[in-house]
Amino acid sequence: PASLSLIDGEGSSENRVSPEAGIDLLRVMAAGNTSRVYRAAMPVLGIDGSLAGAAAPGNPAIGKIAAKTGTSLQSDMNGDLMLVAKGLAGYMTTKGGRDVMFVLYANNVRISSLDDLNAINTDMGSFAGALYEAF
């Protein structure tokens, strides 16, 4: 099956990127001669950009993860909010000293408010924190 389908550059709901394709992209970017600039441009968990509020207090990975977020929201047939896709992909050096790349997705989640979206964002930060601790 196809692992990558890009319709536009804005991450619309028709775009599809498998976790494997996401890791492949991270791997290519990490090996390039602009890898330091690329990684430095990414938001840092709990510190800045779209990840500033993505870590619950006490998350052990605060400041340790550089990652890109992606979010696609739409209304469903009833006018309710639907989180079509939420992604987090990036790099970390784990508590155990391993350099790892990761991709996390949440797809097709009905939400009742933007507070729910923020909670999912924090949950993804918690998953990333668990990866940081485990490896």
Contacts in CASP RR format, 6 or more apart in sequence:
PFRMAT RR
TARGET T0000
AUTHOR 0000-0000-0000
METHOD contacts of the structure
MODEL  1
PASLSLIDGEGSSENRVSPEAGIDLLRVMAAGNTSRVYRAAMPVLGIDGS
LAGAAAPGNPAIGKIAAKTGTSLQSDMNGDLMLVAKGLAGYMTTKGGRDV
MFVLYANNVRISSLDDLNAINTDMGSFAGALYEAF
2 16 0 8 1.000
3 17 0 8 1.000
3 18 0 8 1.000
3 20 0 8 1.000
3 21 0 8 1.000
3 24 0 8 1.000
4 16 0 8 1.000
4 17 0 8 1.000
4 18 0 8 1.000
4 21 0 8 1.000
5 14 0 8 1.000
5 15 0 8 1.000
5 16 0 8 1.000
5 17 0 8 1.000
6 15 0 8 1.000
6 17 0 8 1.000
7 14 0 8 1.000
7 15 0 8 1.000
8 14 0 8 1.000
8 15 0 8 1.000
9 15 0 8 1.000
11 70 0 8 1.000
11 72 0 8 1.000
12 72 0 8 1.000
13 72 0 8 1.000
13 74 0 8 1.000
13 84 0 8 1.000
13 85 0 8 1.000
17 25 0 8 1.000
19 103 0 8 1.000
19 105 0 8 1.000
22 89 0 8 1.000
22 103 0 8 1.000
23 89 0 8 1.000
23 101 0 8 1.000
23 102 0 8 1.000
23 103 0 8 1.000
25 89 0 8 1.000
26 89 0 8 1.000
26 90 0 8 1.000
26 91 0 8 1.000
26 101 0 8 1.000
26 103 0 8 1.000
27 101 0 8 1.000
29 35 0 8 1.000
29 38 0 8 1.000
29 39 0 8 1.000
30 38 0 8 1.000
30 39 0 8 1.000
30 91 0 8 1.000
30 101 0 8 1.000
39 66 0 8 1.000
39 91 0 8 1.000
40 66 0 8 1.000
42 66 0 8 1.000
42 67 0 8 1.000
42 68 0 8 1.000
42 90 0 8 1.000
42 91 0 8 1.000
43 49 0 8 1.000
43 50 0 8 1.000
43 51 0 8 1.000
43 52 0 8 1.000
43 66 0 8 1.000
43 67 0 8 1.000
43 68 0 8 1.000
43 69 0 8 1.000
44 51 0 8 1.000
44 63 0 8 1.000
44 65 0 8 1.000
44 66 0 8 1.000
45 51 0 8 1.000
45 54 0 8 1.000
45 55 0 8 1.000
45 59 0 8 1.000
45 61 0 8 1.000
45 62 0 8 1.000
45 63 0 8 1.000
45 64 0 8 1.000
45 65 0 8 1.000
45 66 0 8 1.000
45 67 0 8 1.000
45 125 0 8 1.000
45 128 0 8 1.000
45 129 0 8 1.000
46 52 0 8 1.000
46 53 0 8 1.000
46 54 0 8 1.000
46 55 0 8 1.000
46 59 0 8 1.000
46 62 0 8 1.000
46 63 0 8 1.000
47 62 0 8 1.000
47 63 0 8 1.000
50 69 0 8 1.000
50 70 0 8 1.000
51 65 0 8 1.000
51 67 0 8 1.000
51 69 0 8 1.000
51 125 0 8 1.000
53 118 0 8 1.000
53 121 0 8 1.000
53 122 0 8 1.000
54 69 0 8 1.000
54 88 0 8 1.000
54 121 0 8 1.000
54 122 0 8 1.000
54 124 0 8 1.000
54 125 0 8 1.000
55 61 0 8 1.000
55 62 0 8 1.000
55 122 0 8 1.000
55 125 0 8 1.000
55 126 0 8 1.000
55 129 0 8 1.000
56 122 0 8 1.000
56 125 0 8 1.000
56 126 0 8 1.000
59 125 0 8 1.000
59 126 0 8 1.000
59 129 0 8 1.000
60 95 0 8 1.000
60 129 0 8 1.000
60 132 0 8 1.000
60 133 0 8 1.000
61 92 0 8 1.000
61 125 0 8 1.000
61 128 0 8 1.000
61 129 0 8 1.000
61 131 0 8 1.000
61 132 0 8 1.000
61 133 0 8 1.000
64 92 0 8 1.000
64 93 0 8 1.000
64 132 0 8 1.000
65 90 0 8 1.000
65 91 0 8 1.000
65 92 0 8 1.000
65 125 0 8 1.000
65 128 0 8 1.000
65 129 0 8 1.000
65 132 0 8 1.000
66 90 0 8 1.000
66 91 0 8 1.000
66 92 0 8 1.000
67 88 0 8 1.000
67 89 0 8 1.000
67 90 0 8 1.000
67 91 0 8 1.000
67 92 0 8 1.000
67 102 0 8 1.000
67 128 0 8 1.000
68 88 0 8 1.000
68 89 0 8 1.000
68 90 0 8 1.000
69 86 0 8 1.000
69 87 0 8 1.000
69 88 0 8 1.000
69 121 0 8 1.000
70 85 0 8 1.000
70 86 0 8 1.000
70 87 0 8 1.000
70 88 0 8 1.000
71 83 0 8 1.000
71 85 0 8 1.000
71 86 0 8 1.000
71 87 0 8 1.000
71 117 0 8 1.000
72 83 0 8 1.000
72 84 0 8 1.000
72 85 0 8 1.000
72 86 0 8 1.000
73 81 0 8 1.000
73 82 0 8 1.000
73 83 0 8 1.000
73 84 0 8 1.000
73 117 0 8 1.000
74 81 0 8 1.000
74 82 0 8 1.000
74 84 0 8 1.000
75 81 0 8 1.000
75 82 0 8 1.000
76 82 0 8 1.000
76 110 0 8 1.000
80 110 0 8 1.000
80 112 0 8 1.000
81 110 0 8 1.000
81 111 0 8 1.000
81 112 0 8 1.000
81 113 0 8 1.000
81 116 0 8 1.000
81 117 0 8 1.000
82 108 0 8 1.000
82 109 0 8 1.000
82 110 0 8 1.000
82 111 0 8 1.000
83 106 0 8 1.000
83 107 0 8 1.000
83 108 0 8 1.000
83 109 0 8 1.000
83 110 0 8 1.000
83 111 0 8 1.000
83 116 0 8 1.000
83 117 0 8 1.000
83 120 0 8 1.000
84 107 0 8 1.000
84 108 0 8 1.000
85 105 0 8 1.000
85 106 0 8 1.000
85 107 0 8 1.000
86 105 0 8 1.000
86 106 0 8 1.000
86 107 0 8 1.000
86 109 0 8 1.000
86 117 0 8 1.000
86 120 0 8 1.000
86 121 0 8 1.000
86 124 0 8 1.000
87 103 0 8 1.000
87 104 0 8 1.000
87 105 0 8 1.000
87 106 0 8 1.000
87 124 0 8 1.000
88 102 0 8 1.000
88 103 0 8 1.000
88 104 0 8 1.000
88 124 0 8 1.000
88 125 0 8 1.000
88 128 0 8 1.000
89 101 0 8 1.000
89 102 0 8 1.000
89 103 0 8 1.000
89 104 0 8 1.000
90 101 0 8 1.000
90 102 0 8 1.000
90 103 0 8 1.000
91 99 0 8 1.000
91 100 0 8 1.000
91 101 0 8 1.000
91 102 0 8 1.000
92 99 0 8 1.000
92 100 0 8 1.000
92 102 0 8 1.000
92 128 0 8 1.000
92 131 0 8 1.000
92 132 0 8 1.000
93 99 0 8 1.000
93 100 0 8 1.000
94 100 0 8 1.000
94 131 0 8 1.000
94 132 0 8 1.000
94 133 0 8 1.000
94 134 0 8 1.000
94 135 0 8 1.000
95 132 0 8 1.000
95 133 0 8 1.000
95 135 0 8 1.000
96 135 0 8 1.000
97 135 0 8 1.000
98 135 0 8 1.000
100 131 0 8 1.000
100 135 0 8 1.000
102 128 0 8 1.000
102 131 0 8 1.000
104 124 0 8 1.000
104 127 0 8 1.000
104 128 0 8 1.000
106 120 0 8 1.000
106 123 0 8 1.000
106 124 0 8 1.000
109 120 0 8 1.000
111 117 0 8 1.000
111 120 0 8 1.000
END
